[in-house]
């Protein structure tokens, strides 16, 4: 981990989903509260951000948010941790907009991360010279794309078929474009976010990121550290298995 201090950086954990993809388990308990390795996912996320001395952590709550808030109040006595009810059906745009109220003037940048994922990326990498000089206003964190499929491999003039998990740092699409996999973590300069938030109509990420791209202020860094997204019941079992190995 680099020694960069992120005290002038705020983190917003987006966790307003209903956990519907977890089926009966998701209906019974919110997926941020479901435990693995002895702690809920939200616990790991907060500890992860604390590791980098992030100045403030904001959690806009949604569906069944009182359960999360109850856990936070019981287990974290941190003045830099703020959770609030953002509304049951509030979209990402308005969750972020409501979160801005709690951000101090001293904060320069905002890290957005999804509350249904487990990360071990080096967050300090998001703050680089281009970010500090404001040559970049939005910095995305990209990582490996992992696919578990049957692959037809061509080596020299031979074809082999293997069903396996493969990792891709980048891939070329049918138009010849080079693509990188976005992890769901990004750093956004606070003034840029405030200025452009009201302009977004439908898709928060697509519109905000492409607005930065148009003015040549969009950047990205690559980190292939451990990353896991919780979507289904089986993911929780897999995460527990992988967590023991990392």
VOPAGU-2260 file (C-alpha; in pm, 1 decimal, decimal comma):
REM VOPAGU-2260
SITE   aa  ch    i         X         Y         Z
SITE  UNK   A    0       0,0       0,0       0,0
SITE  UNK   A    1     128,0     346,3     -83,6
SITE  UNK   A    2     164,4     609,3     188,3
SITE  UNK   A    3     -79,9     855,6      33,3
SITE  UNK   A    4    -311,3    1000,6     294,7
SITE  UNK   A    5    -676,6    1012,2     190,7
SITE  UNK   A    6    -796,3    1232,1     478,3
SITE  UNK   A    7    -915,3    1494,4     229,2
SITE  UNK   A    8   -1112,5    1226,7      47,8
SITE  UNK   A    9   -1467,3    1113,7     124,8
SITE  UNK   A   10   -1612,7     771,8      42,5
SITE  UNK   A   11   -1976,3     702,7     -43,4
SITE  UNK   A   12   -2083,8     338,9     -12,7
SITE  UNK   A   13   -2383,5     278,3    -239,5
SITE  UNK   A   14   -2600,5      14,3     -75,1
SITE  UNK   A   15   -2968,0      74,3    -142,4
SITE  UNK   A   16   -3053,9    -246,2    -329,8
SITE  UNK   A   17   -3313,7    -498,9    -218,3
SITE  UNK   A   18   -3090,1    -807,3    -248,1
SITE  UNK   A   19   -3347,6    -973,8    -473,4
SITE  UNK   A   20   -3083,8   -1176,6    -658,8
SITE  UNK   A   21   -3003,2   -1359,7    -335,8
SITE  UNK   A   22   -3350,2   -1515,9    -342,1
SITE  UNK   A   23   -3499,3   -1624,6      -4,4
SITE  UNK   A   24   -3176,2   -1535,2     172,6
SITE  UNK   A   25   -3184,4   -1182,4      30,3
SITE  UNK   A   26   -3546,1   -1137,1     140,8
SITE  UNK   A   27   -3467,5   -1254,2     491,0
SITE  UNK   A   28   -3153,8   -1046,0     535,6
SITE  UNK   A   29   -2996,7    -762,9     343,6
SITE  UNK   A   30   -2684,8    -886,0     164,4
SITE  UNK   A   31   -2462,2    -627,5     336,3
SITE  UNK   A   32   -2564,8    -781,6     671,2
SITE  UNK   A   33   -2516,8   -1147,2     570,5
SITE  UNK   A   34   -2199,3   -1264,2     741,9
SITE  UNK   A   35   -1888,6   -1426,2     605,5
SITE  UNK   A   36   -1563,9   -1477,1     794,0
SITE  UNK   A   37   -1760,5   -1372,5    1102,1
SITE  UNK   A   38   -1854,9   -1021,2     987,9
SITE  UNK   A   39   -2114,1    -861,3     756,3
SITE  UNK   A   40   -2001,7    -721,9     421,2
SITE  UNK   A   41   -2056,9    -361,8     535,3
SITE  UNK   A   42   -1813,8    -423,3     823,2
SITE  UNK   A   43   -1539,0    -530,0     581,1
SITE  UNK   A   44   -1603,9    -228,0     356,8
SITE  UNK   A   45   -1571,6      20,0     643,2
SITE  UNK   A   46   -1253,3    -145,5     770,7
SITE  UNK   A   47   -1119,1    -139,8     416,0
SITE  UNK   A   48   -1173,3     236,8     389,5
SITE  UNK   A   49   -1032,0     299,6     737,3
SITE  UNK   A   50    -713,2     123,4     631,8
SITE  UNK   A   51    -650,2     414,6     394,5
SITE  UNK   A   52    -744,3     686,3     648,4
SITE  UNK   A   53   -1035,4     805,2     432,8
SITE  UNK   A   54   -1155,7    1130,4     590,1
SITE  UNK   A   55   -1526,5    1053,3     593,9
SITE  UNK   A   56   -1748,8     757,3     505,8
SITE  UNK   A   57   -2108,8     820,7     400,4
SITE  UNK   A   58   -2367,3     545,5     361,0
SITE  UNK   A   59   -2702,2     643,8     200,1
SITE  UNK   A   60   -2939,2     371,2     317,5
SITE  UNK   A   61   -3242,9     239,5     133,1
SITE  UNK   A   62   -3433,7     -86,1     150,0
SITE  UNK   A   63   -3432,9    -227,4     504,3
SITE  UNK   A   64   -3175,4      36,2     596,5
SITE  UNK   A   65   -3263,1      33,9     966,2
SITE  UNK   A   66   -3102,6    -308,5    1004,9
SITE  UNK   A   67   -2775,8    -176,0     866,0
SITE  UNK   A   68   -2796,6     140,7    1074,6
SITE  UNK   A   69   -2857,8     -65,6    1387,4
SITE  UNK   A   70   -2546,4    -269,9    1317,1
SITE  UNK   A   71   -2336,7      40,5    1245,5
SITE  UNK   A   72   -2445,4     217,6    1563,7
SITE  UNK   A   73   -2365,4     -88,4    1770,8
SITE  UNK   A   74   -2026,3    -168,6    1619,4
SITE  UNK   A   75   -1876,9     160,8    1499,3
SITE  UNK   A   76   -1834,1     470,7    1715,3
SITE  UNK   A   77   -1678,6     689,0    1448,5
SITE  UNK   A   78   -1751,4    1058,3    1399,7
SITE  UNK   A   79   -1631,7    1027,6    1038,8
SITE  UNK   A   80   -1897,9     761,8     963,1
SITE  UNK   A   81   -2240,7     892,6     860,9
SITE  UNK   A   82   -2539,4     682,0     758,6
SITE  UNK   A   83   -2882,1     820,3     672,0
SITE  UNK   A   84   -3209,7     716,1     512,8
SITE  UNK   A   85   -3196,2     816,0     145,3
SITE  UNK   A   86   -3537,5     668,7      62,7
SITE  UNK   A   87   -3671,1     329,4     -33,6
SITE  UNK   A   88   -3674,7     370,2    -412,9
SITE  UNK   A   89   -3414,7     645,2    -452,4
SITE  UNK   A   90   -3186,5     601,4    -754,3
SITE  UNK   A   91   -2807,2     638,3    -749,3
SITE  UNK   A   92   -2820,5     996,9    -875,9
SITE  UNK   A   93   -3032,5    1110,7    -583,0
SITE  UNK   A   94   -2845,8     895,5    -329,4
SITE  UNK   A   95   -2524,9    1071,4    -425,1
SITE  UNK   A   96   -2699,9    1410,1    -432,8
SITE  UNK   A   97   -2831,7    1359,5     -78,1
SITE  UNK   A   98   -2488,2    1241,6      37,5
SITE  UNK   A   99   -2322,9    1566,6     -76,2
SITE  UNK   A  100   -2496,0    1749,8     209,8
SITE  UNK   A  101   -2267,8    1571,8     457,1
SITE  UNK   A  102   -1941,2    1644,1     274,6
SITE  UNK   A  103   -1713,0    1907,8     428,4
SITE  UNK   A  104   -1549,8    2192,5     235,1
SITE  UNK   A  105   -1205,2    2045,5     303,9
SITE  UNK   A  106   -1290,3    1735,8      97,6
SITE  UNK   A  107   -1129,3    1746,5    -248,0
SITE  UNK   A  108   -1227,9    1410,4    -395,2
SITE  UNK   A  109   -1500,9    1151,3    -352,1
SITE  UNK   A  110   -1459,4     776,5    -384,3
SITE  UNK   A  111   -1771,2     588,1    -490,3
SITE  UNK   A  112   -1792,1     215,1    -430,4
SITE  UNK   A  113   -2064,2     -46,2    -446,6
SITE  UNK   A  114   -2183,3    -195,4    -119,6
SITE  UNK   A  115   -2233,2    -544,2    -265,7
SITE  UNK   A  116   -1867,4    -612,3    -339,8
SITE  UNK   A  117   -1553,7    -714,7    -151,4
SITE  UNK   A  118   -1232,7    -530,3    -239,2
SITE  UNK   A  119    -861,6    -552,3    -172,8
SITE  UNK   A  120    -753,4    -287,2    -424,1
SITE  UNK   A  121    -493,1     -26,6    -333,1
SITE  UNK   A  122    -712,8     282,5    -306,2
SITE  UNK   A  123    -409,5     510,1    -281,0
SITE  UNK   A  124    -343,7     441,9    -650,8
SITE  UNK   A  125    -651,5     646,7    -737,8
SITE  UNK   A  126    -476,5     963,0    -620,4
SITE  UNK   A  127    -196,2    1038,3    -865,7
SITE  UNK   A  128     -24,1    1344,4   -1013,3
SITE  UNK   A  129    -288,8    1390,9   -1279,4
SITE  UNK   A  130    -564,3    1385,5   -1016,6
SITE  UNK   A  131    -378,8    1627,8    -787,8
SITE  UNK   A  132    -320,8    1868,1   -1077,4
SITE  UNK   A  133    -684,4    1823,3   -1193,2
SITE  UNK   A  134    -578,3    1698,4   -1533,6
SITE  UNK   A  135    -810,4    1409,8   -1445,4
SITE  UNK   A  136   -1146,0    1473,7   -1275,7
SITE  UNK   A  137   -1275,1    1115,8   -1281,6
SITE  UNK   A  138   -1039,3     824,5   -1220,7
SITE  UNK   A  139   -1176,2     471,9   -1266,1
SITE  UNK   A  140   -1028,7     159,9   -1113,6
SITE  UNK   A  141   -1015,3    -129,2   -1359,2
SITE  UNK   A  142    -934,5    -490,3   -1277,7
SITE  UNK   A  143    -931,7    -841,4   -1419,2
SITE  UNK   A  144   -1239,9    -977,4   -1588,5
SITE  UNK   A  145   -1296,0   -1335,7   -1473,6
SITE  UNK   A  146   -1503,4   -1566,2   -1692,2
SITE  UNK   A  147   -1593,3   -1927,5   -1623,2
SITE  UNK   A  148   -1692,1   -2073,5   -1960,3
SITE  UNK   A  149   -1602,7   -2333,5   -2216,3
SITE  UNK   A  150   -1319,6   -2189,8   -2426,3
SITE  UNK   A  151   -1211,6   -2305,6   -2769,2
SITE  UNK   A  152    -837,3   -2255,6   -2776,7
SITE  UNK   A  153    -636,0   -2236,0   -3095,5
SITE  UNK   A  154    -265,5   -2306,9   -3056,8
SITE  UNK   A  155     -73,6   -2311,9   -3381,8
SITE  UNK   A  156    -297,0   -2530,0   -3601,1
SITE  UNK   A  157    -457,5   -2728,0   -3319,8
SITE  UNK   A  158    -790,1   -2668,9   -3145,2
SITE  UNK   A  159    -851,0   -2762,5   -2783,7
SITE  UNK   A  160   -1163,1   -2731,5   -2573,5
SITE  UNK   A  161   -1132,8   -2645,4   -2205,3
SITE  UNK   A  162   -1396,7   -2554,4   -1951,9
SITE  UNK   A  163   -1212,6   -2330,5   -1709,8
SITE  UNK   A  164   -1192,0   -1992,7   -1542,8
SITE  UNK   A  165    -993,8   -1739,6   -1743,0
SITE  UNK   A  166    -880,4   -1392,6   -1644,3
SITE  UNK   A  167    -863,5   -1099,9   -1884,8
SITE  UNK   A  168    -684,0    -770,7   -1822,2
SITE  UNK   A  169    -824,1    -631,1   -2146,1
SITE  UNK   A  170   -1007,8    -756,1   -2451,1
SITE  UNK   A  171   -1062,9    -646,0   -2810,1
SITE  UNK   A  172   -1422,4    -614,3   -2930,3
SITE  UNK   A  173   -1560,1    -666,5   -3281,8
SITE  UNK   A  174   -1487,5    -305,4   -3371,4
SITE  UNK   A  175   -1122,2    -340,3   -3276,4
SITE  UNK   A  176   -1155,6    -130,9   -2960,5
SITE  UNK   A  177    -946,5    -212,0   -2655,0
SITE  UNK   A  178   -1167,7    -260,9   -2346,4
SITE  UNK   A  179   -1093,7    -270,2   -1973,2
SITE  UNK   A  180   -1319,2    -403,3   -1696,0
SITE  UNK   A  181   -1452,0    -137,3   -1455,2
SITE  UNK   A  182   -1450,2    -261,1   -1094,7
SITE  UNK   A  183   -1721,5     -29,8    -958,4
SITE  UNK   A  184   -1476,9     192,8    -768,1
SITE  UNK   A  185   -1403,0     542,9    -891,9
SITE  UNK   A  186   -1264,5     870,1    -762,7
SITE  UNK   A  187   -1441,2    1192,4    -862,5
SITE  UNK   A  188   -1328,1    1549,1    -802,3
SITE  UNK   A  189   -1591,2    1705,4    -575,8
SITE  UNK   A  190   -1652,7    2026,8    -772,9
SITE  UNK   A  191   -1692,5    1835,0   -1098,0
SITE  UNK   A  192   -1944,0    1600,7    -934,6
SITE  UNK   A  193   -2150,5    1886,7    -791,0
SITE  UNK   A  194   -2147,5    2075,3   -1120,6
SITE  UNK   A  195   -2254,3    1778,7   -1334,4
SITE  UNK   A  196   -2487,2    1584,7   -1106,3
SITE  UNK   A  197   -2794,3    1788,3   -1203,1
SITE  UNK   A  198   -2722,2    1726,7   -1573,6
SITE  UNK   A  199   -2752,8    1349,1   -1542,7
SITE  UNK   A  200   -3090,8    1223,5   -1662,3
SITE  UNK   A  201   -3082,8     842,9   -1658,5
SITE  UNK   A  202   -2756,5     653,5   -1609,5
SITE  UNK   A  203   -2523,6     796,2   -1344,5
SITE  UNK   A  204   -2202,5     622,8   -1452,7
SITE  UNK   A  205   -2242,6     641,4   -1830,8
SITE  UNK   A  206   -2337,3    1009,1   -1837,1
SITE  UNK   A  207   -2097,6    1134,9   -1569,5
SITE  UNK   A  208   -1797,2     939,2   -1696,0
SITE  UNK   A  209   -1856,9    1025,2   -2062,2
SITE  UNK   A  210   -1896,5    1392,8   -1976,0
SITE  UNK   A  211   -1547,1    1376,4   -1828,5
SITE  UNK   A  212   -1424,6    1188,2   -2136,5
SITE  UNK   A  213   -1553,1    1462,8   -2367,9
SITE  UNK   A  214   -1335,6    1721,9   -2195,5
SITE  UNK   A  215   -1042,2    1475,5   -2173,1
SITE  UNK   A  216   -1062,1    1452,9   -1795,2
SITE  UNK   A  217   -1136,5    1079,4   -1764,4
SITE  UNK   A  218    -862,1     843,0   -1654,1
SITE  UNK   A  219    -820,0     491,8   -1518,0
SITE  UNK   A  220    -570,7     279,0   -1330,0
SITE  UNK   A  221    -536,6     -99,6   -1321,4
SITE  UNK   A  222    -520,7    -321,4   -1013,2
SITE  UNK   A  223    -560,8    -700,6   -1025,0
SITE  UNK   A  224    -593,4    -743,3    -646,9
SITE  UNK   A  225    -869,0    -958,6    -497,1
SITE  UNK   A  226   -1220,0    -845,2    -597,7
SITE  UNK   A  227   -1551,1   -1022,6    -549,8
SITE  UNK   A  228   -1908,4    -918,1    -624,1
SITE  UNK   A  229   -2199,2   -1064,5    -425,9
SITE  UNK   A  230   -2492,5   -1139,8    -652,3
SITE  UNK   A  231   -2621,2   -1485,2    -565,4
SITE  UNK   A  232   -2626,2   -1730,0    -275,2
SITE  UNK   A  233   -2342,9   -1931,2    -429,1
SITE  UNK   A  234   -2128,0   -1616,4    -433,8
SITE  UNK   A  235   -2133,9   -1604,7     -54,6
SITE  UNK   A  236   -2005,6   -1961,6     -32,6
SITE  UNK   A  237   -1737,4   -1889,0    -290,9
SITE  UNK   A  238   -1631,6   -1573,4    -110,3
SITE  UNK   A  239   -1590,1   -1761,1     215,4
SITE  UNK   A  240   -1372,1   -2015,2      36,4
SITE  UNK   A  241   -1163,6   -1750,0    -137,1
SITE  UNK   A  242   -1135,6   -1536,9     174,7
SITE  UNK   A  243    -954,8   -1815,9     355,1
SITE  UNK   A  244    -696,4   -1826,0      76,2
SITE  UNK   A  245    -626,4   -1451,3      68,9
